[in-house]
Amino acid sequence: MSENRHRRNSYDGIAGLYDSARPPYPEALFDDIAAYARLDESARLLEVGCGTGQATVSMARRGFTIDAVELGAQLGSIARQKLSAFPKANIICADFETISLPREIYDLLFSATAFHWIDPAIRFHKARELLKPSGALALFWHRPTLTDLSRPYLEPLQSVYERVAPELVRDFSPPPHPEDLRTEYHELITASGLFGHLTISKHYVTTEYSAAAYVNLLGTFSDHRSLDAGKRERLLAGIETLINREFNGVIIRETVALLYLAQGL
């Protein structure tokens, strides 16, 4: 199994932690999607990599029919429980890269912090095949950013990484200011030649975490999961101790919910 696939599959073993620790997306982001794609309650949506259903629930509340594909059985089980009140939402336990789905039936394909795991050789082509001629693509991620609000935490945290797990910060660069956030999928979507009318929206999010909640979040990141278990425990314990000792048990994390919207050509 390749390292990329191993890291992708590792989330299923921590499905409960993933569900409790990962932050939600702003509801305004879903409003942007619905407006761009001109969705109404008759719309049929496909989600790639629904995880435990954080984004799925927000879309299901809007009355859409949703087929949500999730590779992990445990992740999908939690999503299915959360979506039990939405009969128009269907969780499919499968690999998006190999699943056979009807062509040209979806008004929107969306993916929340998951599309980067899909094979670059097929992801845009398969998305385009499954969408109606007028169908839309919505891809979004939480991207870390840095302003004076969270800057005081950066150097002390880095010192823990350098001491315990230097391999995670060997090529580290500080997160950018929200206005300077790199939008790499702009180039990838455009280069596919399959989608146009590209729009990018950014929703700035500030989250205050307790020390325990913050290390739970870190424990769901794929690079942290790839560490030897003992090293990972030492790293997270060191970070939790630092936050409790130097920052009164609270840390602020800044992110931008970065949304790419495009329409099939």
Salt bridges, closest charged atoms under 4 A:
ASP19 OD1 - LYS82 NZ 2.72
GLU27 OE2 - ARG61 NH1 3.82
GLU27 OE1 - ARG62 NH1 2.99
ASP31 OD1 - ARG62 NH2 2.77
ASP32 OD2 - HIS203 NE2 2.76
ASP67 OD2 - ARG44 NH2 2.92
ASP95 OD2 - ARG5 NH1 3.38
ASP95 OD1 - ARG8 NH2 3.08
GLU97 OE1 - ARG5 NH2 2.80
GLU97 OE2 - ARG8 NH1 3.31
ASP107 OD1 - LYS132 NZ 3.04
GLU129 OE1 - ARG103 NH1 3.83
ASP148 OD1 - ARG151 NE 3.18
GLU167 OE2 - LYS231 NZ 2.99
GLU184 OE2 - ARG143 NH2 2.82
ASP223 OD1 - HIS224 ND1 2.76
GLU246 OE2 - ARG245 NH2 3.31
